[in-house]
Structures are given as C-alpha cells and as structure tokens.
Amino acid sequence: MAPYEALYWRQCRSPVGWFEPDEARLLGTDLVQDALDKVKLIQDRLRMAQSRQKSYADRKVCDVALMIGEKKYVGDPSHVLDSSTVQLDGDLTSDVDLVAILDRQV
C-alpha cells in the first residue's frame, strides 16, 4: 500500500494519469502557456476582488479635520484621577477598600 493510500484511503490522482497517450504533446510549451494564462487570470481576479474590497472600505472612511475648540470631548474635572492619594507598598501593591453595590438601575 502506498503512503498516500494509507493516509487518505484512496488512490493518488497524479497528473501522470490525467492525459491520454495521444494528448502527450500538451506537455510542451502549450501546457506552460496554459499555466501562465491561468496564473494571469487568477492574478486579475485577485486584483479585482482587492479593488472591490478597497472601494467598500473607502466608502466608510471620511477625513475629519478638527481645530482646537471643536473637539467632541467635553472636559470634566471629576474625570481626572489624583495619583498622590494611592499608597504603594515596597512590592508595588496597595490595599484596596472594598465597596458594596447597594442599588442598580437598568
């Protein structure tokens, strides 16, 4: 039993058996030219698919130029964290006081 048959439980379909004896002349430059044509066709189709995907992505992208004073974030002093209140131990850990959640709104 061949290794391929042992792995896949079927005979190997090599290109040797694909051609009839009278088609053996295709193994020359025609076969090479056909392969090059197929490669060119595949490259063209990949290029088309890439260009199509790029056009879809470009529709969703818009350039935004904001000047100072036009930014959407509104500053709030309560958002600023004070790092001086945190006491770190020698191994860079801290004691945290646990807080219980008493109420919740949906």
Secondary structure, DSSP 8 states (H G I E B T S, - for coil): --HHHHHHSS----GGGSS-GGGGGGGTHHHHHHHHHHHHHHHHHHHHHHHHHHHHHHHH-------TT--S----GGG---GGG----TTS--------------
